[in-house]
Amino acid sequence: MFRIVQVKIPESVLSPFIQEDRPSLDRLRETCDLHSHGGFFYSAPMATTSATFFAVEQSLRSMFGDPPHLFEDLTADYRLLRTRAPQAYDYSYVVEVGKIAGEFGEERLVAMPAKSVDYQSGRYSSGMFTPVACG
């Protein structure tokens, strides 16, 4: 089962790496963009099935050991849809979970914040790629 997660690292935990282990910090920043807000560094949401997630997890393991406490689970706030729309139709909040064979060609499984489903569905439908909600 996949989840939608976001890296959430307290600034106080990451700050020592700026002086002591810059290469590890640089590897982490190569795998995901981190932005600072309210005393934490955050990444963009990602699916636990993505290559990005595995690269980020590996970087965090090399820096902190077991990293589950550094991931915030956003799954409950996201909805899963199936679409044939190309990735160009996605707004920045859409997370691609995977691809599957559909009746009319390849389909993408995408997750998005529940509050954005109607808006994003309209975007897909504008190109005749009406999405189907999953579960």
C-alpha positions in Angstrom: 0.0 0.0 0.0 1.3 3.4 -0.9 1.2 6.5 1.2 1.6 10.2 0.5 4.3 11.6 2.7 6.4 14.8 3.2 9.8 15.1 4.8 9.6 17.3 7.9 12.9 17.9 9.6 13.4 20.3 12.5 15.9 23.0 11.6 17.8 22.3 14.8 18.3 18.7 13.7 19.5 19.7 10.2 21.6 22.7 11.1 24.7 20.7 12.4 25.0 19.1 8.9 25.7 22.6 7.4 29.0 22.7 9.3 29.9 19.1 10.1 28.7 17.0 7.1 28.0 19.2 4.1 28.3 16.3 1.5 25.4 14.4 3.2 23.3 17.6 3.3 24.1 18.2 -0.4 23.0 14.6 -1.3 19.7 15.1 0.5 19.1 18.4 -1.3 19.9 16.7 -4.7 17.1 14.2 -4.1 14.4 16.7 -3.0 13.9 20.4 -2.7 13.6 21.5 0.9 12.0 24.7 2.0 12.0 26.2 5.5 8.8 27.2 7.4 8.0 27.6 11.0 11.2 25.9 12.3 11.1 22.9 10.0 12.4 22.0 6.6 9.7 20.5 4.3 9.8 18.6 1.0 7.1 18.4 -1.6 4.6 15.6 -1.0 5.7 12.3 -2.6 4.3 8.8 -3.0 6.1 6.1 -1.1 6.1 4.1 -4.4 8.2 6.8 -6.2 11.9 6.7 -6.9 12.2 10.1 -5.2 10.9 8.6 -2.0 13.5 5.8 -2.0 16.3 8.2 -2.8 15.2 10.6 0.0 14.8 7.7 2.5 18.3 6.5 1.7 19.8 10.0 2.2 18.0 10.3 5.5 19.1 6.9 6.7 22.7 7.8 6.0 22.3 11.0 8.0 20.0 10.0 10.9 19.7 6.2 11.0 16.0 5.1 11.0 14.1 8.0 9.5 10.3 7.3 9.9 10.0 10.1 12.5 11.1 12.5 9.8 8.2 11.8 7.5 4.8 13.3 7.9 1.9 11.1 6.6 -0.4 13.2 4.5 -2.4 10.2 3.0 -5.7 11.0 4.8 -5.8 14.4 3.1 -5.3 13.0 -0.4 -7.5 11.3 -2.9 -6.5 8.7 -5.5 -7.7 9.0 -9.1 -7.1 7.2 -12.4 -6.6 9.2 -15.6 -5.3 9.0 -19.1 -4.4 12.7 -19.0 -0.8 13.5 -19.8 1.4 14.8 -17.0 1.3 18.3 -18.6 -2.3 18.6 -17.3 -1.1 18.2 -13.7 -0.9 21.2 -11.4 2.0 21.3 -8.9 0.0 19.6 -6.1 -0.6 16.4 -8.1 1.6 13.4 -7.0 2.0 10.6 -9.6 1.7 7.3 -7.8 2.2 4.9 -10.8 1.0 3.7 -14.2 -1.3 0.9 -15.1 -2.6 -0.7 -18.3 -6.1 0.5 -19.0 -8.8 -0.6 -21.4 -7.9 2.3 -23.8 -4.2 2.5 -23.2 -1.9 3.4 -20.3 -3.5 5.2 -17.3 -1.8 7.1 -14.5 -2.7 6.8 -10.8 -2.5 10.2 -9.3 -3.1 11.5 -5.8 -4.0 15.1 -4.9 -5.3 17.0 -1.9 -9.0 16.3 -1.4 -9.8 20.0 -1.6 -8.3 20.1 -5.2 -10.1 17.1 -6.7 -12.9 19.0 -8.3 -10.6 21.7 -9.8 -8.0 19.1 -11.1 -10.8 16.9 -12.4 -12.1 19.8 -14.4 -8.6 20.4 -15.8 -8.4 16.7 -16.9 -11.9 16.8 -18.3 -11.1 19.9 -20.4 -8.9 17.6 -22.5 -11.5 14.8 -22.6 -9.5 12.8 -19.9 -12.3 12.6 -17.3 -10.7 10.9 -14.2 -12.1 8.1 -12.2 -12.0 8.1 -8.4 -10.3 5.0 -6.9 -11.7 3.7 -3.7 
